[in-house]
Amino acid sequence: MSTETNKGFVATLLSLFDIRNVIGALLAVYGIILLLMGLFADPEVDKTGGPNANLWAGVILLVIGAAFIAWGVLRPVVPDAPGSHEDE
């Protein structure tokens, strides 16, 4: 593997662990769980005053999680690869 290819691979690997991707993935997982609970569990509308709280919270978390992931994909932060700085 050449040095340029190695730097590109390391930079891509490091950008996967950007905090926006981690937060977006966690919000999306929680959103899916709440969405499924809202669809298949008892909505208990008497406790919430009408709306299905799990369903709406799941939809909102999915939208926010998708926005975080899209932000990370559309505007990536590519850190310098370790060892790329040379002493001047």
PEZI-V243745 format. One record per pair of residues at least 12 apart in sequence whose ideal C-beta (glycine too) atoms are under 10 Angstrom apart, sorted by the first residue. I is the first residue (numbers start at 0). J is the second residue. Records with the same first field share a line. If there is no record, write none. Layout:
BEGIN
I->J ; J
END
This chain:
BEGIN
2->80 ; 83
5->80
6->77 ; 79 ; 80 ; 81 ; 82 ; 83
7->77 ; 80
8->80
9->77 ; 78 ; 79 ; 80 ; 81 ; 82 ; 83
10->75 ; 76 ; 77 ; 78 ; 79 ; 80 ; 83
11->75 ; 77 ; 80
12->80
13->76 ; 77 ; 78 ; 79 ; 80 ; 81
14->71 ; 72 ; 75 ; 76 ; 77 ; 78
15->71 ; 75
16->78
17->67 ; 70 ; 71 ; 72 ; 74 ; 75 ; 76 ; 77 ; 78
18->67 ; 71 ; 76
19->66 ; 67 ; 68 ; 69 ; 70 ; 71 ; 72 ; 74 ; 75 ; 76
20->67 ; 68 ; 70 ; 71 ; 72 ; 75
21->67 ; 68 ; 71
22->63 ; 64 ; 67 ; 68 ; 70 ; 71
23->63 ; 64 ; 65 ; 66 ; 67 ; 68 ; 69 ; 70 ; 71 ; 72
24->64 ; 67 ; 68 ; 71
25->60 ; 64 ; 67
26->59 ; 60 ; 61 ; 62 ; 63 ; 64 ; 65 ; 66 ; 67 ; 68
27->60 ; 61 ; 62 ; 63 ; 64 ; 65 ; 67 ; 68
28->60 ; 61 ; 64
29->56 ; 57 ; 60 ; 61 ; 64
30->56 ; 57 ; 58 ; 59 ; 60 ; 61 ; 62 ; 63 ; 64 ; 65
31->57 ; 60 ; 61 ; 64
32->53 ; 57 ; 60
33->52 ; 53 ; 54 ; 55 ; 56 ; 57 ; 58 ; 59 ; 60 ; 61
34->53 ; 54 ; 55 ; 56 ; 57 ; 58 ; 59 ; 60 ; 61
35->53 ; 54 ; 57
36->51 ; 52 ; 53 ; 54 ; 56 ; 57
37->50 ; 51 ; 52 ; 53 ; 54 ; 55 ; 56 ; 57 ; 58
38->51 ; 53 ; 54 ; 57
39->53
40->53 ; 54
41->53
42->54
END
